[in-house]
Amino acid sequence: MHTSNLVIDTLITSKTRIKLLLKFFLNPQNTSYLRGLEAEFGESSNAIRTELNRLEKSNMLLSVSKGNRKMFKVNDRHPLYNEINSIVRKYLGIDLVIEFIVNKLGHLHSVYLIGQLARGIDSPVIDLVLVGNVDKVYLIQLIDKAEKLINRKIKFMICDQGEEDTYLAEGNLLIWNND
């Protein structure tokens, strides 16, 4: 298990709270409501409601009513947002993906996180879209090393800079760019 996972699991004993932090703090575009989270997490609404109320009371989550649903999203202006986002990225191993893969490849324009993790759902797979000119043989070597460090599989797609809009849907997350 990745060292960051052990630290988070020790500091935050509520698995529901960890899931909520992943859901909202990794990608600030993510929104959800109580019943949607209940279905997604497979947990009772009481446990989720308790944690949502705590996070909302601390102003880490914001809510708005849409019809009969109370929709939640992260307060990305909260003073601790950047720090919690960083912790979540470390927990998932994204920081090591950037360090061990992206920074060593060169000729990359940007990297997007797609799939379950981009939607804030913990997954054993990190799905990436790499935009730019990539040495695939070297990339595979780097991915092999990174996977061993983070105990997650890394799937990737490579596209040219002009093609990236074709592969990217709303909710996918830019995790690195060369600007």
Secondary structure as the mmCIF struct_conf table of DSSP 4:
data_model
#
loop_
_struct_conf.conf_type_id
_struct_conf.id
_struct_conf.beg_label_comp_id
_struct_conf.beg_label_asym_id
_struct_conf.beg_label_seq_id
_struct_conf.end_label_comp_id
_struct_conf.end_label_asym_id
_struct_conf.end_label_seq_id
HELX_RH_AL_P HELX_RH_AL_P1 THR A 3 LEU A 11
HELX_RH_AL_P HELX_RH_AL_P2 LYS A 15 PHE A 25
BEND BEND1 LEU A 26 LEU A 26
TURN_TY1_P TURN_TY1_P1 PRO A 28 GLN A 29
STRN STRN1 THR A 31 TYR A 33
HELX_RH_AL_P HELX_RH_AL_P3 LEU A 34 PHE A 41
TURN_TY1_P TURN_TY1_P2 GLY A 42 GLY A 42
HELX_RH_AL_P HELX_RH_AL_P4 SER A 45 LYS A 57
TURN_TY1_P TURN_TY1_P3 SER A 58 ASN A 59
BEND BEND2 MET A 60 MET A 60
STRN STRN2 LEU A 61 LYS A 66
TURN_TY1_P TURN_TY1_P4 GLY A 67 ASN A 68
STRN STRN3 ARG A 69 VAL A 74
TURN_TY1_P TURN_TY1_P5 ASP A 76 ARG A 77
BEND BEND3 HIS A 78 HIS A 78
TURN_TY1_P TURN_TY1_P6 PRO A 79 LEU A 80
HELX_RH_AL_P HELX_RH_AL_P5 TYR A 81 LEU A 92
TURN_TY1_P TURN_TY1_P7 GLY A 93 GLY A 93
HELX_RH_AL_P HELX_RH_AL_P6 ILE A 94 VAL A 97
HELX_RH_PI_P HELX_RH_PI_P1 ILE A 98 VAL A 102
HELX_RH_AL_P HELX_RH_AL_P7 ASN A 103 LEU A 105
BEND BEND4 HIS A 107 HIS A 107
STRN STRN4 LEU A 108 ILE A 114
BEND BEND5 GLY A 115 GLY A 115
TURN_TY1_P TURN_TY1_P8 GLN A 116 GLN A 116
HELX_RH_3T_P HELX_RH_3T_P1 LEU A 117 ARG A 119
TURN_TY1_P TURN_TY1_P9 GLY A 120 GLY A 120
BEND BEND6 PRO A 124 PRO A 124
STRN STRN5 VAL A 125 GLY A 132
HELX_RH_AL_P HELX_RH_AL_P8 LYS A 136 ILE A 150
TURN_TY1_P TURN_TY1_P10 ASN A 151 ASN A 151
BEND BEND7 ARG A 152 ARG A 152
STRN STRN6 LYS A 153 CYS A 159
HELX_RH_3T_P HELX_RH_3T_P2 GLN A 161 GLU A 163
HELX_RH_AL_P HELX_RH_AL_P9 GLU A 164 TYR A 167
TURN_TY1_P TURN_TY1_P11 GLU A 170 GLY A 171
STRN STRN7 LEU A 173 ASN A 177
#
